[in-house]
Amino acid sequence: MKIGITCYPTYGGSGVIATELGKALAKRGHQIHFISYALPFRLTHYIENIVFHEVELSNYPLFEFPLYSLALASKMVEVATYENLDLFHVHYAIPHATSAYLAKQILNEKMDVKVITTLHGTDITLVGLEPSFLSLVKFSTEQSDGVTAVSRFLKEKTLINYSIEKDIEVVPNFIDTEIYKPNKDGAFREHIAPNGEKIIVHTSNFRQVKRVTDTIKVFEQVVKEIPSKLVLVGDGPDRSECERLCRELHLCDHVKFLGKQDALVEILNAADVFLIPSQSESFGLAALEAMACGVPVVSSSVGGLPELVRHNETGYIAEIGDISRMAKYIVDLFSNEKKHKLFAENSRKRAVENFDKSIVVPMYENYYKKILEK
Ligand code: GMT
């Protein structure tokens, strides 16, 4: 198949999934054309069957605001025409599904290019619900030839919040469990916890929905019981507030802010627990990455997290903001080696058996076939 993939290239789980999907499909012989404003950050080297098309923005003085959605639609038309695309697969509805709709209409007389939209999270649960976007997201989703959502939760939210009557296919996030795998050889653990302390890791983009301050409040309770360290990976709007909170709680010696990091597998492998207390999380790719490395997850009970984390089997789930319960669960895991080992093994097993790319990529491939046959 000849597939145009559009995603946010520089940031976030939707871009990761889109890029890894494109790479996996290219290896399976499909022709992949990434169409975006920058090279997806996971496209680090040349891969046969992958071409990148940059959307260039005009800086004509009259356009005070960049016309990205329109420039993207134009580029989609160009790539579909000259590369003879079968379909556009767009990740994150805003504005990608709308640009794809426009491109499809423009191409309509010449060719029938199908549009598949993958809903990832805040495109539906947050940004899309803003009054200025709601009808646009509803329309663009309804007009897509196919729609996938990354969890049952997100599918239900889409159908209810936007009053949409449409078949939405649930295709979960996936991971390469050959790359994200247990490996306890790294030097990171000793560096962070030289006296054998336990390690809690959290990775996110430090937006409000991630409730990163909760990780610090949970840690404050854990460290009172068990010598431990908290490692925070990533950056974003709430980082300063988190650093301030650490100072206020006198935790600076125990909390390490690493900022954005590439060596995630090594960091995750040093973790004893991964903590994700989000306010909203349609799937939780970060938690899956940890599980694949054999790290039990303590999470909030929101969104798609309960579809990933098995309570009392691969980790624990608590209500949003229930700091004490999350701390209690972590202390429980830190003080019970046998249980920790079992949860770690269960986590790895669940990642391999349900969310490995060899299982999920064919789900997308089959869905493409189904939509193309329509
Ligand atoms: O929706 C977002 O906040 C952005 C998006 C992204 O690009 O990172 O994250 C969502 O998509 C990921 C990949 O499907 C999911 O694993 C995340 O759970 C989801 N984030 C939220 O729902 C907050």
Residues whose N, C-alpha, C, O or C-beta is under 5 A from the ligand:
A	BS01	GMT	Y11 G12 G13 S14 G15 H120 G121 T122 D123 V150 N173 S280 E281 S282 F283 G284 L285
